[in-house]
Amino acid sequence: MQDLDRRGLATLAGGHAAADLCQGSIPALIPFLVSQRGYSFGAAGALLLVVTIGSSIIQPVFGALSDRLQLAWLMPVGVALAAVGIAGAGVADSFALTCVLVGLGGLGVAAFHPEGARYANYASGSRRGTGMSLFSVGGNTGFALAPVLITPAVLAVGLNGTLIVAVLPAVAAVLLAFELPHLKARSASAAQKVAAGKADHSSDQWGAFSTLAGVVSIRSGIYFGLQSFAPLWLIHTYGFSEASGNTALAAMLFAGAVGTLVGGRLVDRIGRRKVLVGSIVAQIPLLTAFMVAPNGVVAGIVLAGIGFVTVMSFSVSVVMGQEYLPSRLGIASGVTLGFSIGVGGVFAALFGTVADHAGLETVMWIVAALPLAGLALALTLPLTAMEARISRPTPAATARTGR
């Protein structure tokens, strides 16, 4: 099997960063939309729901199509549409038009991810954990850059500053288009192996995959809840400014990017399930500490730690999904990168409604309790077929896992 295709993975990670920069810019815009356009928490949550439906929930549709057709061109086209969406979010003159443009950009994000994850799988060779973590860290970095870029742009020129931010994904779309021949050439042999095995679906573990989707959905509820409301919590509880709140959010997201790299390395060394369960266990005390932090500095530091451990399992879940459904890489990627994460956006919309009626503190405590449900599901996950083959030579390890 081929080793890592570093050029291909760098290209894919860059495209992932561009797509998720656009998606992450919407939560970063929320405090400004609330203050400058007078949006309620409920309206802000509804806007997040629109982008989530467009960017995430329909990803399995694109994934199913990519399992049947050659759709690599969706990667540059998707990033270009995402750029249009974020550019339009700041200049739209009504809530309805904002929703339409944000939804269009979301479709672009959805179009990119299944094909991007498929080609990242091909380019990873035998080092799937490391390769997928490099692809995933691109997306995490894009999310992290969103508040860093949106905040000064909006403070400098108003909401029209989204036009400035949109230049980066537009350039990335052009670069992706130029790199498609390389990606296709380097991935040809891996793609042929997957295509040859598509007729045999007996190795697909749909039950385990469904449980994994539940774990990812809960993790996404935590992540999107924090993205949407942690800055507002810091503003209302500790007196942070809008800029300071987004800075704390950026720290959480950048810590998540580091966590992705660490998680990918650990996957190849200690196993998929251990990393997934460990990251969930670590969330529980950290989320509690965030809620009872004595001051804003401590809260900000703890928030960064939450980002690290939460996103540490991001690439792990994608690898596990692809290994549970080896003949359906597109659907596996669409669900783990899209639909399940989209459910997190639905959580965020519901959180907005709860915040309007019961207060922000109630929402934050709900978020803090969610890892308990995720842990209960994660503990029931079996080894993937790939991980089982790796562990089979060690009888003691096999006995501990009950297989």
VOMI-358193 format. One line per 8 residues: for each residue x, y, z of C-alpha. Coordinates in steps of 0.25 Angstrom, whole numbers, plus 2048, in hexadecimal, padded with zeros to 3 digits. Layout:
<pts>
X:Y:Z  ...;
</pts>
This chain:
<pts>
800:800:800  805:80E:7FD  80A:817:808  805:824:80B  803:82D:7FF  807:83A:806  804:843:7FA  7F6:83E:7F9;
7F3:83E:807  7F8:84D:808  7EF:851:7FD  7E3:84A:803  7E6:84F:811  7E7:85D:80A  7D9:85B:804  7D4:856:811;
7D9:862:818  7D2:86B:80D  7C5:864:80E  7C4:864:81D  7C9:873:81E  7BC:876:817  7B4:86D:820  7BB:872:82D;
7B9:880:829  7AA:880:82C  7AB:87D:83B  7B6:887:83B  7AC:891:835  7A1:88E:83F  7A5:899:84A  7A6:8A3:83F;
799:8A0:839  793:8A0:847  798:8AE:84A  798:8B4:83C  78B:8AE:836  784:8AC:843  782:89D:841  77D:895:84D;
783:888:852  778:881:84B  77B:887:83D  78A:885:83F  787:876:842  77E:876:836  789:87B:82D  793:871:832;
788:866:82F  787:86B:821  796:86A:81F  796:85D:826  78C:857:81D  793:85C:811  7A1:858:815  79F:84B:81D;
792:844:81D  791:842:80E  7A0:83D:80D  79C:82F:80C  795:832:800  7A1:837:7F9  7A9:82B:800  79F:821:7F9;
7A1:828:7EC  7B0:828:7ED  7AF:819:7F0  7A9:817:7E2  7AF:822:7DA  7BD:829:7D8  7BA:836:7DE  7C8:83C:7E2;
7C4:849:7DB  7BA:84B:7E7  7C6:84F:7EF  7CA:85C:7E9  7BB:85F:7E5  7B7:85D:7F3  7C2:866:7F9  7BE:871:7EF;
7AF:870:7F3  7B3:871:802  7BB:87E:7FF  7AE:884:7F8  7A6:880:805  7AF:887:80F  7B1:893:806  7A2:895:805;
79F:893:814  7A5:8A0:817  79F:8A8:80C  791:8A3:80B  786:8AD:80F  77C:8A4:815  77C:897:81E  775:88F:813;
780:892:809  78B:890:813  785:882:816  784:87F:807  793:883:804  798:87C:811  790:870:80C  796:870:7FE;
7A4:871:805  7A0:865:80D  79D:85D:801  7AB:860:7FC  7B1:85B:809  7A9:84E:808  7AE:84C:7FA  7BC:84D:7FE;
7BD:844:80A  7BA:835:805  7C3:836:7F9  7CD:83D:801  7CD:832:80C  7CD:827:801  7DA:82D:7FB  7E0:82F:808;
7DE:820:80B  7E4:81D:7FE  7F0:826:800  7F2:821:80F  7F8:813:80A  7F9:80A:816  7FA:815:820  7EB:818:821;
7EB:81F:82E  7F6:828:82B  7F1:82B:81D  7E3:82E:821  7E8:837:82D  7F0:83F:823  7E3:841:81B  7DB:844:827;
7E4:84E:82D  7E2:856:820  7D3:857:824  7D6:85A:832  7E0:865:82E  7D6:86B:825  7CB:86B:830  7D6:871:83A;
7DA:87C:830  7CB:880:82E  7CA:889:83A  7D8:88E:839  7D5:893:82B  7C7:897:82C  7C9:89F:839  7D3:8A9:834;
7CC:8AA:826  7BF:8AD:82C  7C4:8B7:836  7CC:8BE:82B  7C1:8BF:820  7B4:8BA:826  7AD:8AD:822  7B2:8B0:814;
7BF:8AA:819  7BA:89C:815  7BE:8A0:807  7CC:8A1:80B  7CC:894:812  7C6:88D:806  7D2:890:7FD  7DA:884:804;
7D0:879:801  7CF:87F:7F3  7DE:87D:7F0  7DE:86F:7F7  7D3:86B:7ED  7DC:86F:7E1  7E8:867:7E7  7DF:85B:7E9;
7DB:85B:7DB  7E9:85C:7D6  7ED:850:7DF  7E2:846:7DB  7EB:83F:7D1  7F5:83C:7DC  7EB:837:7E6  7E4:82E:7DB;
7F2:828:7D6  7F7:825:7E4  7EA:820:7E9  7E7:817:7DD  7EC:80A:7E3  7E5:80B:7F0  7D8:80F:7E9  7D9:803:7E1;
7DA:7FA:7ED  7CE:800:7F3  7C6:7FF:7E6  7CA:7F0:7E5  7C4:7ED:7F3  7B7:7F5:7F2  7AF:7E9:7ED  7B2:7E2:7FB;
7AB:7EA:806  7AC:7DE:810  7B7:7E5:818  7AF:7F2:81A  7AB:7F3:829  79F:7FC:829  79B:7FA:837  7A8:7FF:83C;
7A8:80A:832  79A:80F:837  7A0:80F:845  7AC:817:841  7A3:821:83A  79C:823:847  7A9:825:84E  7AD:82F:844;
79F:836:845  7A1:838:854  7AF:83D:852  7AA:847:848  79F:84C:851  7AA:84F:85B  7B3:856:851  7A9:85E:84A;
7A2:862:857  7B0:867:85C  7B3:86E:84E  7A5:875:84E  7A4:879:85D  7B1:878:864  7B5:886:85F  7A7:88B:864;
7A9:884:871  7B7:88B:873  7B1:898:86F  7A5:898:878  7AC:891:884  7BA:896:884  7B8:8A4:87D  7C0:8A0:870;
7BE:8A9:864  7BA:8A3:857  7C8:8A2:852  7CD:89C:85F  7C2:891:85E  7C6:88E:850  7D4:88D:854  7D1:883:85F;
7C9:87B:854  7D5:87C:84B  7DE:876:856  7D4:86B:858  7D4:868:849  7E3:869:847  7E5:85F:853  7DB:856:84C;
7E4:856:840  7F0:852:848  7E7:847:84E  7E4:842:841  7F3:840:83E  7F5:839:84B  7E9:830:849  7ED:82C:83C;
7FB:828:841  7F5:820:84D  7EB:819:844  7F7:812:83C  7FD:80E:849  7F3:80B:854  7E6:808:84C  7DA:80F:847;
7D0:80C:852  7DA:810:85D  7DC:81E:858  7CD:820:856  7C9:81C:864  7D4:823:86A  7D1:830:864  7C3:82F:869;
7C7:82C:877  7D0:838:877  7C4:841:873  7BC:83F:880  7C5:846:88A  7C9:850:880  7BB:855:87D  7B8:855:88C;
7C4:85D:88F  7C0:867:884  7B3:86A:88A  7B8:86C:898  7C5:874:894  7C8:87F:89E  7CC:889:893  7CC:88B:884;
7DB:888:883  7D9:87A:889  7CC:878:880  7D4:87B:874  7DF:872:877  7D5:866:87A  7CE:869:86D  7DB:867:865;
7DC:85A:86D  7CE:856:869  7D1:859:85B  7DE:850:85B  7D7:843:861  7CA:845:859  7D0:846:84B  7DB:83C:84E;
7D1:831:84A  7CD:838:83D  7D6:831:834  7D4:824:83C  7C5:824:839  7C7:826:82A  7D1:81A:82A  7C8:811:832;
7BC:815:829  7C4:811:81C  7C8:804:823  7BA:800:827  7B5:803:819  7C2:7FF:810  7B9:7FE:804  7B2:80B:806;
7BD:816:808  7B4:821:803  7A8:81E:80C  7B2:81B:818  7B8:829:816  7AB:830:813  7A5:82B:820  7B2:82D:829;
7B6:83A:823  7A8:83F:820  79B:839:825  79F:836:833  7A6:844:834  799:84A:82E  792:844:83A  79B:84D:842;
796:859:83B  788:855:83E  78C:854:84C  791:862:84B  784:867:846  77C:861:851  786:866:85B  783:874:855;
774:872:858  777:86D:866  780:879:869  775:882:865  76C:87C:86F  774:876:87A  781:87E:879  78F:87C:874;
794:875:881  789:86A:87F  78F:867:871  79D:867:876  79A:85C:880  793:854:876  79F:854:86D  7A8:850:879;
79F:844:87C  79F:83F:86D  7AC:837:86E  7A6:82D:878  79C:829:86D  7A8:828:863  7B0:820:86C  7A5:816:86E;
7A4:813:85F  7B3:813:85C  7B5:808:866  7AC:7FF:85E  7B4:801:851  7BB:7F4:84C  7C9:7F4:845  7C9:7F7:837;
7CD:7EC:82D  7DA:7F3:82B  7DD:7F4:83A  7D9:7E6:83D  7E3:7E1:833  7EE:7E9:839  7EB:7E4:847  7E8:7D6:844;
7F7:7D1:846  7F6:7D5:854  7ED:7CB:85C  7ED:7D3:869  7E8:7E0:861  7DD:7D8:85A  7D8:7D2:867  7D7:7E0:86D;
7CF:7E5:862  7C6:7D9:863  7C8:7D5:854;
</pts>
